[in-house]
Amino acid sequence: MHITIVTGDKIPSIKYGGVQRVVWCLGKELHKRGHKVTFIAGKGSYCPFAEVVEINPDKDLKEQIPTNADIVHFNIPVPEGFTRPHLLTIHGNGIPKNADKNLVFVSQNQANRFGSQSFVYNGLDWDEYGQVDLTLPRKRFHFLGKAAWKVKNLRGAIAVTKQIPGGELDVLGGHRLNLKMGFRFTWSPRIHFHGMVDDRLKKIIMQQSRGLIFPVTWHEPFGLAITESLYMGAPVFGTPYGSLPELVTPEVGFLTNHEQQMAEHIESHAYSPKTCHEYARDLFNSSVMTDAYLKKYEAILNGESLNETIPCIKDISRNLPWIQQ
């Protein structure tokens, strides 16, 4: 089968790049299984296992898609008037106005909030992360995400850390001085900022982390930060919103929207790095993801629709409760 994967971003991802990382791993696994893969991606993209067509913003996207593709997997809005077999994965909390029935979401919660049952969990090629040392001492906690986004609630993660005696936090994806949301400067020497990190530094920090503190205040569609952290042996301490109750079981973390309760639980409970690692390795890998997408492709090529009706937004709540006292 010839599968064309469309993403508006440059691949491969050098630093964080959640969507780029997922589609790269999907294409790689499809190639390993004998399928022909073509990426349509941002300027400067390259790939050793698939053909790459750089998106030309001055040309109709429909004209840039190979005519011999059996199915087209969009990760950006489908162009108007595109009628060939296709599907669109929704990675965020909105859908295009021209959405059709062939939508796939990245968690059950996200799908349900759009009136759908069609979802595929994101998976990663864990071989790309190399061997994880689960015996290293774990001293600090970490936060991973776009810290400038208010809904990621870095302030909450910092507050939880400060309530833990001797607690320190490595912030991956943020800076001590943040001017994007007004003037914010974090004074505490217990909070360590690393900016946008590459895979090497991210691995060094996370495989020595006591846990990911992830108190988001929106419905997180999936959260690669969760599965990456678990793979590195770090449990997850987050809020019970969006996909988190699906991804974080009691064996690998704890969910609450209460700051003090989270801090007290972290102090009083220990988690097995091996259990966290194996859980992510087995459930959120690119092979499992590819199996699920192949079923979606086959359904579409058999003339089926992935949803009975066109999904529409039911709940995109933001600024969900985070209790500080």
Number of C-alpha atoms within 10 A of each C-alpha: 13 17 22 26 26 25 22 17 20 18 23 17 17 12 15 20 14 15 17 20 20 20 24 23 23 26 24 21 22 24 17 11 11 10 15 18 22 23 26 26 22 19 15 13 17 17 14 7 16 18 14 21 20 19 23 13 9 6 9 12 16 15 9 13 18 15 9 10 18 16 19 22 20 21 20 17 17 21 13 11 8 11 9 13 16 22 25 23 19 21 21 14 18 13 19 12 8 11 17 18 17 22 24 25 26 21 24 19 23 30 25 17 21 20 18 23 20 22 22 20 22 27 26 26 19 18 9 9 14 10 10 16 15 17 11 11 11 17 13 21 25 28 27 26 21 18 20 17 13 15 17 21 23 23 13 21 25 24 15 23 24 17 15 16 9 10 18 21 25 23 27 24 18 22 18 16 12 14 11 9 9 7 8 13 11 15 9 11 9 16 19 18 19 14 15 19 17 13 14 11 13 20 20 13 18 27 23 21 26 24 29 26 32 24 29 27 23 21 24 23 23 23 20 21 17 24 27 24 26 28 27 29 31 32 32 31 24 25 27 20 22 23 21 25 15 13 20 23 15 11 13 24 23 21 21 17 20 18 21 17 16 23 21 13 16 22 13 7 9 13 18 13 25 17 17 24 22 15 20 24 21 14 17 22 21 26 20 18 20 22 14 14 20 12 11 23 22 12 13 17 15 10 9 14 17 21 16 12 12 16 22 17 15 12 14 15 13 13 13 14 13 16 12 12 7
